[in-house]
Amino acid sequence: MAVPKKRTSLSKKRIRKNIWKKKAYWAAVKAFSLAKSISTGKSKSFFCATNK
């Protein structure tokens, strides 16, 4: 027989959401940092061809 699951508390839901948001934030910071280093030409780990 099917039994309904217990409801997740708001605090637990908020904690999980904040963890997810923090991961997204740091991914965005890393992407922006890489883009900045490529645009200034100071990147040591990423190579791209320049058009002249």
N, C-alpha and C positions, 0 to 999 in steps of 0.2 A: 504494500500500500504506500502511495506517495505521501511524503510528509514535507510540509513547507519548511524551507531553510530559515534560520534565524537571520534577522536583519543586521547588516553591518552598521556599526555605530558611526556617527558623523565624524568623530575625531579620527577614527581609523581611516575613513574615506578621505579625509582632508590630508592626513599624513601621506597616504599613497599618492594622492594627486600632486602634492608638493614635491615628492621624490621624482615623479615623472617630469614635472616642470623644471626641476633643477638639472636633470639630465639634458633636457632640451636646451636650457640656457647655456650649459657648458659646451654643447655641440655647436651652438651658434657662435659663441666666443672663439672657439678654435677655428671655425670656418672663416670668420671675419679676420682673425689674425693671419691665417694663411693667405687670404686674398690681399691683405695689406702688404705682406712681405713680397708677394709676387708682383704687385703693382709698383712697388718701390725698387724691385730688382735685387733685394737683399736675401732672397730665399736660398738656403743652402740644401734643402731637402727636396725641392720641387723644381724641375726644369721645364721651361716653355720656350718655344721659338719666338723670336722677335722679328717683326716685319719692318723692313727698311725701305 
